[in-house]
Amino acid sequence: MKIKFFIGGHRSHTEHFHSVLIENSDRLKAENITYSTASRRTYKRLLESINLINSGSDLAEIQSNFLEAITRGKEPETLLIVDPKLIGAKNRQFPKAFNNRSLGKFFADLKLLFQGYDLRLYCETRSPETLIKAAYSEAILSGNFQDFETFLSDIELNEFRWSTFIHSIQGKDSRLPTSAWRFEDYAYIWRDIIGAFTGVSHPQDLLGKTGLESTGLGFTGARFFNKYSKEYPDHEPANLAKVRDIFLKKFPDTSDESAGGFWKPEDSEALAYGYDDDWYYIDRMQNVEIIRPRSF
């Protein structure tokens, strides 16, 4: 059995990814491909299974119980798991998600859990400049209210590297096979990406929205929401949730929002250069497949 994990990331294209898999569910079933949509329960079962392995329980029995629960007793050729909470969750916020020693251990345990199976990881990178803005917005939505300057002060802009993150999830020995692509390319090649992830035949026939909609809270909205939280700090949780929904509706995320004024132009240029330089290295990493726009 092939087991494929899309591990998402902060404000990646997970929602579109998920919607395409649902819309094409009949095609997946016809080709004996099972898609696990219950990410919270899946993640909980993953942790429970890993804890059992670490306690010395029988690996074969743990594998059997986990896969039976996820596949509901079926034996698919391919099992797909889309779980953005593996990174980017409230309890694993940026930048800790990328500089956390426990991250490597989690994926080492994951490799052990699926020992004997064909396991592959799928990961979407993103320009640090737009990623940091999105991560700040995500932190605000999670109730971690702080000024952007404070959020930015905890990040070493020149040290951020996706290649380091990919090394962490691959592990040191017998590196896990990983497929990667750029957030910036997804809109143009999403059928190629989802085709590679699912292994479905004729991926260019996949159904789905061609025009991608931005999701989540925009950077401007996040700063306003942070300001609002300071002016009205005594909101009840239920009322604050209503306010959160209002901000999400009024200030949706847009790709062209600027964070100008918070770092110098030369810092912005350095981030762009660093991202390109990092991809030069990723392109040459061991056991990493790059999904990129086609050359005509």
N, C-alpha and C positions, 0 to 999 in steps of 0.2 A: 504493500500500500504506500502511495505517495502522500506525505503530510506536508501541507504548505501553510505557512504563517505569514499573514500580512500584519506587520507590527506597527503600522501607522506612524504616528508622531504628532506633534503639536500642529493643529490646523492643517492636517494633510487632506487629501481628497477622499477620506474614508466614507463620507456620506454618499458621494457619487459612486464609489466603488461598491458599496453595499446595495444601492438601488439597482445597479446594473446586474448584480448577481441575483437579486430577487426577480427582476423583470425577465431574466433568462433562466429561471429555475427549471422550467420544463426541459430545456436543452441540456442542462447539467445532469438532471436525473436520467435522461435518455442515454447519456454517456457514462453513467455510473459514477458521477461526481457528487459528493455530499458537501453541503455548505453549512457550517455551524453558525447560526445567527444569534444564539443566546450568549453574548459575550460575557456578561456578568457571571452566569452560572458556569460557563466554560472556564473562566479565569479562576473561579473558586475551586472547581474540580482540579484544575492544574496544580494549584497550591496544595490542595489536600493530597494529591498523588505524589507530588515532590516531597512533602513532609513524610509520607509513608515510606518512600524510598530511603530518605535520610535516616529513618528510624530502623532500617534493616529489614523491612517487609519484603516479600517475594516480588521481584520485578515483573515476572510474567503475569502474575495475578493482577498486579496494579495496572499494567498496560491493558489487559483484557477488560477489566472493570471500567477504566476510563474510556476506552474506545467504544465499548458497548453502550455506555451512557450517552456519548456524543453522537454516535451513528444510529442509536436506537436499534442495535442488533444487526444492522446491515453490514455488508462487507464491500464498501466502495473501492474502486481503483484509486480514487484520490479523495482525500479529506481536506477541505479548505477551512481555515480558521482566521477570521478577521477580528482582531481584538486591539483597538487603538489604546485600550487602557494599560497595555503592557508598558507603554511609555506615554508621558504626557498627562497622566491622571492627576487628580487633586493631590494625592499623597506622594507623587513623584514628579514634582514640577521642574520646569526648566529653570536653571541649568543643571540641577542635580540629576535629572534623568540621563544626562550624557556624561556625567563625571562621578558616577556612583559605582563603587566596587561591587555592590550587590547585584548590579545589572549583569555583569559577566557571570556571576555564580548562577543567577536565575537561568540563563541560557545554557550554561553547562549542565544544570539539572534537567533542563528541557531536552537536551541531547541525550542524556541518560534515560529519561522517561521513554523516549522513542528509539531507543537502541534497537537496531535490526530493521528499522523502517527507513524509507527514503525521505528524509526531512530537509526542507529548504525554507529559507527566510526571504521575505520580500520587504523592501524598505524604500521609503521616499525621502529624499533629501530636500533641503530648501535653503535658499540664500539666507545667511545669518541676519542680514539687515531686516528682511521681512519676517523671518522667524521670530526674532526678538520682540517685534511689535505684536505679533500674534500671541506669543507666549505671555506677554504682559496683559493683553486683553483676557486671556484664559485665566490668569491669576486673579484678575479683578472679578471675573464671573464666579470664581470659586470662593469669593469672600476674602481674599488676601489683599486688602486695600492698602496701597502704598503709592507714593509718587513715582513716576517713571524714572526720574533721576536716581531715586533710591534703588529701584529695581535694577537699573543699568549699572549701578556702582558695584554690584555683586558679580558682574560678568566680565571676564577677561576677554575682551573683544578679539584680540590678536591670537588667542590660544584656542579658539573654538574650531574644531575640525570634525567633519562627518566621518572621515577615515578612522579617527580614534573610536568613534561610536561603533562603526562597522566591525573594527577589530574586536571590540568588547563583546559584541553579540556572537561573533564567529567562534571565539575561544582561541586558545593558544595552540593546542595540538589538534590535528585533523580538523581544520577549520570548516565550520558549517557552510555549505553552499549558500550563497546569498545573491539575490537579484536586486538591483538598485536602479533608480531613475530620478530625474530632477522634477521637483514640484512644478517648475516653470515649463516643462515639456508636456506635462500630463494631458492638458486639454487637446493637444494635437495627436497624441499617440495612445489614448486610453484603451482603445481596442487591442492594440499590440500588448499593452501591459496586462490587461485582464485576460487576454488570450494566453499569455505566458504563465500567468498565475493559475488559471483553471486547467489549461491544457486542452480546452474545448476545440473541436475542429472548426475550421472556417471562422476565426475570430472577427474578421471584418464584417460578418453578418450579425454581430451582437447588437441587440437592441439597447437603447439608452439615450439620454439627453446629450445632444452634441454641445449645446451652449451650457457651460458650467456656471452655476450660481454660487456666489460667495456665501459662506455661512459664518455664523458667530458674530461677536461684537467687534466693531471696528475700533481702530486705535483712538480716534477722536472720542468716540463714545466711552471707551474705557477710562480716559482721563476725566471726562465729565462725570462718569459714575463714581470715580474715586473722590472727586470734589464733592459730589452730592452726599456721599457717605460720611464725610467730615462735617458737613453742615447739618445733617440729620442723622446723628449717630445712634439714636435710641429706637430705631425702627424695629417692630416685631418681625420675626423671620418670615411670616406669611406675607406681610406687607412689602418686605424687602424683595421677596420673590416676584411680586407684582411689578415693582419698580424695575427689577432686572429685565422682565419681559418687555417693558416699555422701552428701555434703552436698546434692547436687541432689535426691536422693530424700527426704532427711529434712527439708530446708528449702525446699520449693517456693515459688515466688513467689505472693504473695497481694496483692490490690489494697488491702487495708485495713491493711497494715503501716505503722506510724508511724515517722517519723524525728524525733520530738519530742526536744528536748534538744540538738539539733545546730544549730538556728536558733530565733530568738525567734518567739513567736506572731505578732508584727506583721510579721516577715519572711515567714512562711507566708501571711498575708493579702495581703501585697504581691505575692507570686508569683501567687496566684489572681487578684488584680485585674489584674496585668500581663498574664496570659494572656488574660483576657476583653478587655482593652483592645487587645491585639495582634490578636485576632480581629476586632475592630471595624474595624481597619485592613486586615487580610487580605481581609475581605469586600468591600472597595472597591478592591483592587489590580487593575491592568491585566492582562487575559488570565488571570485566575484564576477557576475555577469551583468553587463550594462545594457539597459533597454533605452534606446535613444531614437530620435527622429530618423526616418529613413533618408538616405541620400539618393537623389534622382539624377 
